[in-house]
Every structure is written in C-alpha cells, then in structure tokens.
Amino acid sequence: MKKANVLLLMCDQFRGDCLSIAHHPDVKTPYLDSLANDGVLFEQAYSACPSCIPARAALLTGRSQRAHRRVGYEDNIPWEYEHYLAEEFSNAGYQTQCIGKMHVHPPRLLCGFQGLKLHDGYLGCYRGNDIPHWMHQEVCDDYLFDLQNSLDRHADVNASGAECNSWVTHPWIYEERLHPTNWCADNSIRFLKTRDRSKPFFLMSSFVRPHQPLDPPPAYYAMYKDKQLREPAKGDWDNEAMTKQYGFTSDSIYGCNDAAMRHDAMAGYYASITHVDHQIGRILSALREEGMYEDTIILFVSDHGEMLFDHSLWRKVFPYEGSTHIPFLMHIGKNIADLLPKRIQGICELRDIMPTLLALCDLPIPETVDGLSLYDTILHDTEIKRSYLHGEHSFHSGFSNHYIVTPTDKYIWYSETGREQYFHLANDPNETHDALHDVQYQQRIEQLRKYLIAELKDREEGYSDGSRLFSGKCAKTILQQKY
C-alpha cells in the first residue's frame, strides 16, 4: 500500500483566532481557510507551555512539559531526547526535511530530520562574540547566508529596524522575494520538486512569521495600515497602570502607550499572517502540480499565540487565550481517506501531533509519547479523550503561571503570588470578566483547583503536596527530575 506523504506547516506566534474561517473580522487567510473548509478544524487547540522552545519540544517529542522537562524559556540547554517526530518517519523509510525554524540547541541539531535548511529568526543567544564561531547565526543560519549572498555582507534579518520581540513596525526594506517568509516557501517548493520519488516524504515548513520583527512587505502592510481594526480585548481585571508605567519601552510585556503605534503593530502582525498565508498557497500549488495533493496529509499549526495588546499585554507566555490558543487544522488527501469537512470541539495540544501523524501513517508510536492520538476523532468522529489540559510557563515579574483549561472554562494560578483567576470561556471567550468570586462558580473553581493540585503533586518546585497549592516557590525553566 502506498504510504501517505506528510506536510507539516508551522508558524511562530500565530494566534488561534487569526483565521478568516475562525470569524476574525480583519485578518485575511484565504489559503488556510481553504484547507480548513475542506478538512478538519480543531477549534480548541492549545499550547501547554506557550513560548518557542518548550512548545517545539512538545511538538517534536510528543510529550507533555512535565515529561520533556521544559516548563519555561531558556536558551542553550541541549536537546537530548530518545524519540523525535521526524526520526520516526526517517526510520520508516520516509525522506524527511525541515525548512525554516527549529529553535533547538545546539543549532543545526537535526532531531531526526535527514536534511535541514535553517532559519531561526533573530536569536540573540547566537549573535554574541562569546559563543563558538560555528554557532553564530552568520555561520549556521542558511537564510542569512543566502540573503547576504544576494545583497551584501551587511544585509541582516533586522535591517528594517523592527526588533524580534517589539511592537515597533516597519515594512520590509529589501525586495519582497528576499523576505524570510518567501525563502521558506521557495525552499519548500524546491524540496518537493527535487525529492527522492522512490520514497514518501515528511516535510516541515516552519515559518518564523508572524513572530516579530513586524516587517511585512509593503504590499501586505498596505492591506491593513489604514484599516480600522478590532480593538484589543479588555477586561474588568486588566492592569492598565502597568502599561502607563512601562508602555514606552519598545518590547514591554505590558504593551504600548501610543494608540497609533499599537494600530501599526496590529496591522504589521495581520499583514505578516496574510503574507505567510499567500506563501503557503504557493506550496499547496506546488503539491498539486506534482500530483501529490490527494496523497498528502497537510497539518497547519502554531507553537503559541500573541497577546497583541489584549488585556494590556504583549507577546506570549501568559495563560490567556491570546497566548495559549493556537490554530490547528488538517487536510487529508482523498487518496488517503475520503472525509467530510468538520469542526472538532475538545481540547488538543501540540504533544498530540506526533502520535496523530504516526497513527494516520500506520506507524508505531514510541512508548515515551504521552500525547493523545486524534486518529479516531478525525476518522471516526469520536470525542477527544481529554477532560482538561494543564498548561504552565515560568516567567519573571511574578508572572509564573499554571492553568487548567477545559472545553468550557479556565482556572489560572500564579505560583509566585498565589493569585487565582477563573473565566467561563463558553460565555466569555475573550476573558473579559474574572469570575473567581462569582457565587455560581465556586464549586467548579474548587474542582479545577483540585485538578491542578493533582497535576503538581510532588513536583520538585514544591507547588503541591497533593492536598493544597503552595505559592511563593521559586519557579524553574527546566525540571531536573524525570517524571
């Protein structure tokens, strides 16, 4: 029997609500909408540890943050895992290739891929003079190498003046064809045309955008620059005083004080999404031209979201929907399974991708994987067997957090301060009202709190003894114990 091909399309920092098919009022994503409209759209997908490194660990290992032990963001920690997603496909006779962002350490670690064309975006940890020469981005990053060969040695990924975590926005200053988003699509198409045709393929096309810098090509920026955009979500719990205090710092987690610059940042973010969408459209066209579209499983996902000024916050790592809710959609070629389009409710997470893809390709799932296979949900319409998801992220400024999210609601606990929040997502999807003290939810809050107490029992930080939560403990980014 002919094996299915796999195309894993991934973006960085792409919000779960930023799809036209998800009823976003502003952003336009025609090619992703087309995939979802003729495929499977998971409407309640999450990132359990919403920043680049731990989220990718979940994706590439199929493991929870407790199992892969990355519970926050920390650079320069070696990746040493028994099984990787691409490795399983390589071992099964697939030709495997990654184009774009990996964000693993050391850089250029293959994680089971047979080939790699790397672009990690701007990573400060690989830009200094205190690292081995071979790790420096000017040496190890294929996109930067190609850009400088096309222009000159001074060309750089941040030359437009926008910064890799900032809300500062400026259109791309070079030719559009030289943008890293185009480069990722170009190299993906090149792989499809030059692959080993005696083997099935597993291709991961991993775009850096819409992660900052907010530097879309001018034509895409023009689509949103002068448009009235939906205002960021506000709630009865927002701390706007912190924005007033820190909102003139260009990469402040509390957002931006200037309304015009906030608008420009949102325009730049949406423009970057539409740019990525159009380049994905090119890859899909190449699949059709090669006669492989109906023989391929296509999955689109993001590692985490972006607060985008919701609740006076910016960037990710927060336990709120803008940060944790991700797009997750799949198209399965008709030569693999003839499915009716569907939208699926139920909580799924990045760790579920590895077992799902392996199961759909009839490959064994390693025992180390603790994600859920969504095979039966996709093919047989069974419910997702997860009543809740535990998410977390260690962070500075007292923001280390844990959350329990279900199909209807969310409980949040800040481990350093003990602060709690509760949102009834079914009634309040934008988290505008903190219902922690609402009488009608007290029993439910206690139930969700017990879930978290059980999840954190005997964790090395000392968060829980199985009967209660203990705040004020020192948060870690890397767990030392193996669970």
C-alpha positions in Angstrom: 0.0 0.0 0.0 1.3 3.5 -0.9 2.3 5.4 2.1 0.9 8.9 2.8 3.1 11.9 2.5 3.1 14.5 5.3 3.4 18.3 5.0 3.6 20.0 8.4 3.1 23.7 8.0 4.1 25.6 11.2 4.1 29.3 12.1 5.6 31.0 15.1 3.4 33.2 17.4 0.2 32.8 15.3 -3.0 33.4 17.3 -5.7 30.8 17.2 -8.3 33.3 16.3 -6.4 34.9 13.4 -8.1 33.0 10.6 -10.9 34.2 8.5 -12.7 30.9 8.9 -12.5 31.4 12.7 -14.5 34.6 12.1 -11.8 37.1 12.7 -13.1 40.5 11.5 -9.9 41.8 10.0 -7.2 39.3 9.1 -7.5 37.5 5.7 -6.2 33.9 5.3 -7.7 32.5 2.1 -5.4 29.5 1.6 -5.5 28.3 5.2 -9.3 28.8 5.1 -9.5 26.6 2.0 -7.6 23.8 3.8 -9.8 24.0 6.8 -13.0 24.3 4.8 -12.2 21.1 3.0 -10.6 19.4 6.0 -10.6 19.3 9.8 -10.5 22.4 12.0 -9.8 21.8 15.7 -11.3 24.8 17.4 -10.0 24.3 20.9 -6.2 23.7 20.4 -3.7 24.9 22.9 0.0 25.3 23.6 0.6 23.9 27.1 3.9 25.9 27.5 3.5 28.9 25.3 6.9 30.0 24.1 9.1 28.9 21.3 11.4 26.3 22.9 9.1 24.3 25.2 6.3 24.3 22.6 8.6 22.9 20.0 9.8 20.3 22.4 6.2 19.1 22.8 5.7 19.0 19.0 8.9 17.2 18.2 8.8 14.7 21.1 5.0 14.1 21.6 5.5 14.7 25.3 4.0 17.0 27.9 6.0 19.7 29.5 6.4 17.6 32.6 7.9 14.8 30.5 10.2 16.8 28.3 11.0 19.0 31.3 11.0 22.4 29.7 8.5 24.5 31.7 9.7 27.9 30.6 12.0 29.6 28.1 15.8 29.1 28.5 18.4 29.2 25.7 21.4 27.0 25.4 20.0 23.9 27.0 20.9 20.8 24.9 18.2 18.7 23.4 18.6 15.1 24.4 15.5 13.0 23.8 15.0 9.4 22.9 12.5 9.8 20.1 11.7 12.6 17.7 8.8 13.0 15.3 11.0 13.2 12.2 13.2 10.4 13.4 10.2 8.0 13.4 9.4 8.9 9.8 13.0 8.6 8.8 13.2 5.1 10.4 10.1 4.1 8.5 11.7 4.9 5.1 10.5 8.5 4.6 12.6 11.2 3.2 12.5 13.9 5.9 13.3 17.6 5.6 12.9 20.7 7.7 12.8 24.2 6.1 12.9 27.2 8.4 12.7 27.4 12.2 13.9 24.7 14.6 15.0 26.7 17.7 16.8 23.8 19.2 20.2 23.6 20.9 22.8 23.2 19.6 21.8 24.9 16.4 21.6 22.6 13.4 20.7 19.6 15.6 18.7 17.5 13.2 16.3 15.9 15.6 15.8 13.1 13.2 15.5 15.1 10.0 17.7 13.9 7.2 18.0 17.4 5.8 17.8 21.0 7.2 17.7 24.4 5.7 17.7 26.6 8.8 16.3 30.0 9.6 15.6 30.6 13.3 14.8 34.3 13.0 16.8 36.7 15.2 18.2 34.8 18.2 20.3 37.0 20.5 22.0 33.9 22.1 23.6 33.1 18.8 24.6 36.6 17.9 27.3 37.4 20.5 31.0 37.1 20.5 31.1 34.7 23.5 29.9 31.6 21.6 31.7 29.1 19.4 32.1 30.5 15.9 30.1 27.7 14.3 27.0 28.6 16.4 26.9 32.2 15.3 23.9 32.9 13.1 26.1 34.4 10.4 27.6 30.9 10.1 24.8 28.5 10.9 21.7 30.2 9.5 21.0 29.3 5.9 18.6 32.1 5.2 21.1 34.8 6.4 23.8 33.2 4.3 21.6 33.3 1.2 20.4 36.9 2.0 24.0 38.2 2.3 25.0 36.3 -0.9 22.1 38.0 -2.7 22.9 41.5 -1.4 26.0 42.1 0.7 27.6 41.0 4.0 25.8 43.9 5.8 22.3 42.6 5.0 20.5 41.3 8.0 17.2 40.0 9.3 16.6 43.1 11.4 17.6 45.7 8.8 14.1 47.2 8.6 14.6 48.5 12.2 11.9 46.3 13.8 13.1 44.1 16.7 12.4 40.4 17.4 10.1 41.0 20.4 9.0 44.5 19.8 5.8 46.2 18.8 7.9 48.6 16.6 6.7 48.1 13.0 8.4 48.9 9.7 7.8 47.3 6.2 10.5 45.1 4.8 13.2 47.2 3.1 14.5 44.7 0.6 12.8 43.1 -2.4 9.7 41.0 -1.3 11.3 37.9 -2.9 14.1 38.1 -0.3 11.8 38.1 2.7 12.4 35.0 5.0 8.7 34.0 4.5 9.3 33.8 0.7 12.6 32.0 1.4 10.8 29.3 3.4 8.3 28.7 0.7 10.9 28.8 -2.1 13.0 26.1 -0.4 9.9 24.0 0.4 8.9 24.0 -3.2 12.4 23.2 -4.3 12.4 20.1 -2.0 9.0 19.0 -3.4 10.4 19.2 -6.9 13.8 17.5 -6.2 12.8 14.9 -3.6 13.6 11.2 -3.9 10.5 10.0 -5.7 11.0 6.4 -4.6 10.1 7.3 -1.0 7.2 9.1 0.7 8.2 12.4 2.3 7.8 14.2 5.6 8.4 17.9 5.1 8.2 20.5 7.9 7.9 24.1 6.5 8.5 26.2 9.6 7.9 29.9 9.1 9.2 32.5 11.6 6.5 35.0 11.0 4.2 36.4 12.3 6.6 36.4 15.2 8.4 39.7 15.4 10.1 41.6 13.8 6.9 43.1 12.4 8.3 43.7 8.9 5.8 42.6 6.3 6.5 43.5 2.7 4.9 46.9 1.8 2.1 45.5 -0.3 0.9 43.4 2.6 1.3 46.2 5.2 -0.8 48.4 2.9 -3.7 46.0 3.2 -4.1 46.8 6.9 -2.2 50.1 7.6 -5.2 52.4 7.1 -7.9 50.0 8.1 -10.0 50.3 11.3 -9.1 47.2 13.2 -10.9 45.4 16.0 -9.8 46.8 19.4 -7.8 44.5 21.7 -9.8 42.7 24.4 -10.4 44.4 27.7 -11.5 43.0 31.0 -12.5 44.0 34.5 -9.2 42.7 35.7 -6.7 44.5 33.4 -3.8 46.3 34.9 -3.6 49.4 32.7 -1.4 51.2 35.2 1.5 48.9 34.3 1.1 49.9 30.6 1.2 53.5 31.6 4.4 52.9 33.5 6.2 50.7 31.0 4.4 51.2 27.7 7.1 53.4 26.3 9.6 50.5 26.3 9.6 49.0 22.8 9.4 45.4 23.9 7.4 45.8 27.1 5.2 42.8 28.1 2.7 45.5 29.1 2.1 46.7 25.6 2.3 50.2 24.2 1.0 53.6 25.4 0.8 55.1 21.9 -2.5 54.3 20.1 -1.1 54.9 16.6 1.9 52.6 17.2 -0.5 49.9 18.7 -2.5 50.1 15.5 0.6 49.9 13.3 1.7 46.8 15.3 -1.6 45.1 14.8 -1.5 46.0 11.1 2.0 44.6 10.8 1.0 41.4 12.6 -2.0 40.8 10.4 0.0 41.7 7.3 2.6 39.1 8.3 -0.1 36.5 8.6 -1.6 37.2 5.2 1.9 37.1 3.7 2.5 33.7 5.2 -0.9 32.5 4.0 -0.1 33.5 0.4 3.3 31.8 0.5 1.6 28.6 1.9 -0.7 28.9 -1.1 2.4 28.6 -3.3 3.4 25.4 -1.5 0.0 24.0 -1.9 0.0 24.8 -5.6 3.4 23.0 -6.0 1.8 19.9 -4.3 -1.0 19.9 -6.9 1.4 20.5 -9.8 3.4 17.5 -8.6 0.3 15.4 -8.4 0.7 14.8 -4.7 -2.1 16.9 -3.1 -4.5 14.0 -2.6 -1.7 11.7 -1.4 -0.6 14.1 1.4 -1.6 14.8 5.0 -1.3 18.5 5.5 -1.3 19.9 9.0 -1.1 23.6 9.9 -0.3 24.7 13.5 1.5 27.3 15.5 3.8 27.0 18.6 1.8 29.6 20.6 -0.1 32.8 20.2 0.5 36.5 20.8 -1.4 38.7 23.3 -1.5 41.6 20.7 -2.4 44.1 23.4 -5.3 42.1 24.8 -5.7 43.0 28.4 -2.8 45.5 28.2 -0.3 42.7 27.5 2.1 41.9 24.7 4.0 38.8 23.5 3.3 35.3 24.9 3.9 33.1 28.0 0.7 34.3 29.6 -2.1 31.8 30.4 -4.7 33.8 28.4 -6.3 32.9 25.2 -4.3 35.2 23.0 -1.1 33.5 24.2 -2.2 29.8 24.6 -4.9 29.2 21.9 -3.4 28.1 18.6 -4.6 27.3 15.1 -4.7 23.6 14.4 -6.2 22.4 11.1 -5.7 19.4 8.9 -6.4 18.4 5.3 -6.2 14.7 4.4 -5.9 13.8 0.8 -8.8 11.9 -0.7 -6.5 9.0 -1.7 -5.7 8.5 2.0 -9.2 9.0 3.5 -12.4 10.4 2.0 -13.6 12.6 4.8 -16.4 15.2 5.1 -15.2 18.6 6.3 -15.7 19.0 10.0 -15.0 21.3 13.0 -14.0 19.5 16.2 -14.5 20.6 19.7 -12.4 19.2 22.6 -9.0 20.2 24.0 -6.0 19.2 21.9 -2.4 20.2 22.3 1.0 20.2 20.4 2.0 16.9 22.0 -0.9 15.3 20.2 0.6 15.9 16.7 3.3 13.2 16.8 1.0 10.3 17.8 -1.7 11.5 15.4 0.5 11.7 12.4 2.2 8.4 13.1 -1.2 6.7 13.6 -2.5 8.2 10.3 0.5 6.8 8.5 0.2 3.4 10.2 3.5 3.8 12.1 4.2 2.7 15.7 4.0 5.3 18.4 7.0 5.2 20.8 6.3 4.5 24.5 7.8 7.8 25.5 4.9 9.7 23.8 2.2 10.9 26.3 0.2 13.0 23.8 -3.1 11.7 22.5 -3.6 10.3 19.1 -6.5 12.1 17.4 -6.8 9.4 14.8 -10.2 8.1 15.9 -11.5 11.7 16.3 -10.5 12.5 12.7 -11.6 9.3 11.0 -14.4 8.1 13.2 -15.8 11.2 14.9 -15.1 10.0 18.5 -14.7 12.6 21.2 -11.2 13.7 22.2 -10.4 11.8 25.4 -9.1 14.8 27.4 -11.3 16.4 30.0 -8.8 19.2 30.7 -5.3 20.3 29.9 -2.7 21.6 32.4 -0.6 24.4 31.0 2.1 26.5 32.5 5.0 28.8 32.0 7.7 30.2 34.3 8.4 33.9 33.8 9.7 36.9 35.6 7.9 39.8 37.4 5.7 37.3 39.4 4.0 36.0 36.2 5.0 32.3 36.5 1.7 30.7 35.9 -0.3 27.5 35.6 -3.7 27.0 34.0 -6.3 24.3 33.7 -8.4 24.7 30.6 -11.5 22.6 29.6 -13.9 22.9 26.7 -15.9 25.4 28.7 -13.7 27.2 31.2 -10.3 28.0 32.6 -8.7 28.3 36.0 -5.4 30.2 36.5 -2.9 30.1 39.4 0.1 32.4 39.6 2.6 30.3 41.5 4.8 33.1 43.0 2.0 35.3 44.2 -0.9 32.8 44.7 -3.2 34.9 42.6 -6.1 33.0 41.0 -8.5 33.7 38.1 -11.4 32.0 36.6 -13.0 32.5 33.2 -16.1 30.9 31.8 -14.9 30.6 28.2 -18.2 29.3 26.8 -19.9 32.6 27.9 -16.8 34.8 27.8 -14.3 33.7 25.2 -12.4 37.0 25.4 -11.8 36.6 29.2 -13.4 40.0 29.9 -14.7 39.0 33.3 -12.7 37.4 36.1 -15.4 35.3 37.7 -13.3 33.9 40.5 -15.6 35.3 43.2 -18.9 34.7 41.4 -21.1 32.5 43.7 -22.4 30.2 41.0 -18.9 29.1 40.0 -17.4 28.3 43.4 -17.9 24.6 43.2 -16.5 24.4 39.7 -13.4 26.5 40.7 -12.7 24.1 43.6 -12.9 21.2 41.2 -10.4 22.8 38.7 -8.1 23.8 41.6 -8.1 20.1 42.6 -7.1 19.1 39.1 -4.1 21.4 39.3 -3.2 20.2 42.8 -3.1 16.7 41.4 -1.0 17.7 38.4 1.6 19.4 40.5 1.8 16.8 43.3 5.4 16.2 44.2 6.9 18.4 41.5 10.4 19.5 42.5 9.4 23.1 42.9 7.2 22.2 45.9 4.0 23.6 44.4 1.7 20.9 45.8 1.6 18.1 48.3 -1.5 16.5 46.8 -3.9 18.4 49.0 -3.2 22.1 48.5 -1.2 24.5 46.4 1.9 26.3 47.9 2.7 29.8 46.4 5.9 31.7 46.8 8.1 28.9 45.5 11.0 29.5 43.1 9.9 28.8 39.6 12.2 26.8 37.3 12.5 26.8 33.5 14.0 23.3 33.3 12.9 20.4 35.5 15.8 18.2 36.8 13.8 15.2 37.7 12.5 12.7 35.1 8.7 12.2 35.5 
